[in-house]
Amino acid sequence: MEFAPSSEYPIADGGCFWEKSGGKLFEFDMRSDNPEFPSRVWVADECNIIPGLESGWRYAKVKKTVAYLIVDEDEYGKPVVEKWAIKDKRNYF
């Protein structure tokens, strides 16, 4: 399970979903500054920050059954997007 750090609570505009293949629960919010990817999906908690990903979240577009996450940048500075199959998306509001 990957939750937003306590400093981000309460999450008024967001929710959670289960990623199908790995079976993990992820939280997201709608506080992105990227209009094409309006969500932030939390991929690491405060105790498990991924090296090179100090923020613990990724820009994303979360839909009903799929989420698109920016996972890297190519040699031209364009985003590398990963598609996740998701289930049980719930909004907190």
C-alpha atoms as one frame of an Amber mdcrd trajectory, in Angstrom:
protein
   0.000   0.000   0.000   1.289   3.417  -0.921  -0.256   6.355   0.872   0.365
  10.079   0.780   2.551  11.353   3.616   0.769  12.752   6.653   1.752  16.281
   5.605  -0.661  15.942   2.633  -3.719  15.090   4.736  -6.576  15.621   4.606
  -6.869  14.726   0.926 -10.080  16.496  -0.006  -9.778  16.127  -3.782  -8.526
  12.623  -4.529  -8.982   9.005  -3.609  -7.480   5.558  -3.972  -7.404   2.574
  -6.321  -6.040  -0.972  -6.534  -3.446  -1.705  -9.214  -4.540  -5.019 -10.777
  -1.296  -6.844 -11.575   0.529  -6.147  -8.296  -2.513  -5.942  -6.064  -1.313
  -2.792  -4.274  -3.489   0.046  -3.053  -2.442   3.550  -4.141  -3.668   7.004
  -3.114  -3.968   9.919  -5.514  -4.892  13.578  -5.385  -5.827  16.236  -7.929
  -3.145  18.753  -6.922  -0.890  18.473  -9.961   0.499  21.495 -11.783   0.520
  19.512 -15.063  -2.762  19.990 -16.999  -2.223  16.882 -19.168  -1.634  14.700
 -16.081  -3.856  16.332 -13.426  -3.264  13.846 -10.597  -0.416  12.830  -8.330
  -0.232   9.114  -7.522   1.736   8.314  -4.393   4.218   5.527  -5.193   6.358
   5.593  -2.050   5.573   6.406   1.555   7.786   8.588   3.792   9.749   5.553
   5.008  10.236   4.017   1.571  11.266   6.840  -0.774  12.637   5.528  -4.063
  16.143   6.880  -4.870  15.788   9.648  -7.442  12.112  10.083  -6.557  12.354
  12.223  -3.439   8.764  13.446  -3.784   7.266   9.951  -3.502   4.654  10.622
  -6.202   4.271  10.599  -9.984   2.219  12.778 -12.310  -0.760  10.771 -13.558
  -4.085  10.702 -15.331  -6.405   8.439 -13.300  -9.510   7.166 -15.066 -12.107
   4.572 -14.028 -10.239   1.385 -15.012  -6.811   2.635 -16.088  -4.163   5.064
 -14.855  -1.413   6.657 -16.953   1.713   7.542 -14.943   4.765   9.467 -16.054
   7.612   7.193 -15.001  10.592   8.759 -16.764  11.757  11.188 -19.427  13.247
  10.194 -22.786  16.375  11.670 -24.396  14.244  14.456 -25.948  12.650  15.499
 -22.660   9.308  13.886 -23.495   7.490  11.939 -20.762   7.627   8.150 -20.712
   4.146   6.994 -19.736   3.227   3.673 -18.160  -0.337   2.360 -18.344  -1.718
   0.608 -15.251  -4.908  -1.440 -15.161  -6.759  -0.433 -11.990  -9.880  -1.476
 -10.116 -12.082  -0.226  -7.289 -11.260   3.461  -7.808 -12.795   5.432  -4.934
 -12.995   9.185  -4.536 -12.718  10.572  -1.003 -15.157  13.421  -1.631
